[in-house]
Amino acid sequence: MNGAVAQDYVIAVALVLVTVSATAAALTRDPMRQAVVLAMLGLCLAVLFTLLQAPDVALSQVAVGTVVTPLLILLTVRKVRGTSSGGDDGRRR
């Protein structure tokens, strides 16, 4: 098997992984689980960008798509669920 053909197969597998993880992220209803699936999508995209010889884009994807965005989603969901579940607006009687 030629090296270029093997590389094409690896890229095709990475594309399938990106497609599956993107579909899973879109179909997941719970925001906490969706953040985790979104992190997996970011990691799959970073691998794909590395295989396509774009290491700078892959590093940006790891930083933003795999770490920062899911972390912000998790913190936001935690804050929203924390303030809406208590029913108390913080005022004393």
C-alpha positions in Angstrom: 0.0 0.0 0.0 1.3 3.4 -1.0 1.9 6.0 1.8 -0.4 8.5 0.1 -3.2 6.0 0.0 -2.8 5.1 3.6 -2.9 8.8 4.5 -6.1 9.2 2.6 -7.7 6.4 4.6 -6.6 8.0 7.8 -8.1 11.4 6.7 -11.3 9.6 5.7 -11.6 8.0 9.2 -10.9 11.4 10.8 -13.7 12.9 8.7 -16.1 10.2 9.7 -15.2 10.8 13.4 -15.8 14.5 12.9 -19.2 13.8 11.3 -20.3 11.4 14.0 -19.2 13.7 16.8 -20.9 16.8 15.2 -24.1 14.8 14.8 -24.0 13.6 18.4 -23.4 17.2 19.6 -26.4 18.4 17.6 -28.7 15.6 18.9 -27.7 15.8 22.6 -30.3 17.6 24.6 -28.7 18.0 28.0 -26.4 21.1 28.0 -23.9 19.4 30.4 -23.5 16.4 28.2 -23.5 18.5 25.1 -20.5 20.4 26.4 -18.6 17.1 26.8 -19.6 16.0 23.3 -18.6 19.4 22.0 -15.1 18.9 23.5 -14.8 15.6 21.8 -15.8 17.3 18.5 -13.1 19.9 19.0 -10.5 17.2 19.6 -11.6 15.3 16.5 -11.3 18.5 14.5 -7.8 19.2 15.9 -6.7 15.7 14.8 -8.2 16.3 11.3 -6.4 19.7 11.0 -3.2 18.0 12.1 -3.6 15.3 9.4 -4.3 18.0 6.8 -1.0 19.7 7.8 -2.4 22.7 9.5 -0.8 22.6 12.9 -1.5 26.2 13.8 -5.2 25.8 13.2 -5.1 22.5 15.2 -3.5 24.3 18.2 -6.2 27.0 18.0 -8.9 24.3 17.8 -7.5 22.5 20.9 -7.4 25.7 22.9 -10.7 27.2 21.9 -12.9 24.3 20.7 -11.8 21.6 23.2 -11.1 23.6 26.3 -12.5 27.2 26.5 -15.9 26.8 24.8 -17.0 23.7 26.7 -15.7 25.2 30.0 -17.8 28.4 29.4 -20.8 26.3 28.6 -20.4 24.3 31.8 -19.9 27.4 33.9 -22.9 29.1 32.3 -25.2 26.1 32.8 -24.1 25.8 36.4 -24.8 29.5 37.1 -28.2 29.4 35.4 -29.3 26.2 37.2 -28.0 27.5 40.5 -29.9 30.8 40.3 -33.2 29.4 38.9 -33.5 26.3 41.2 -33.5 28.2 44.5 -36.5 30.4 43.8 -35.1 33.0 46.2 -34.0 36.3 44.6 -31.6 37.0 47.5 -33.8 39.5 49.4 -34.4 39.1 53.1 -37.7 39.7 54.7 
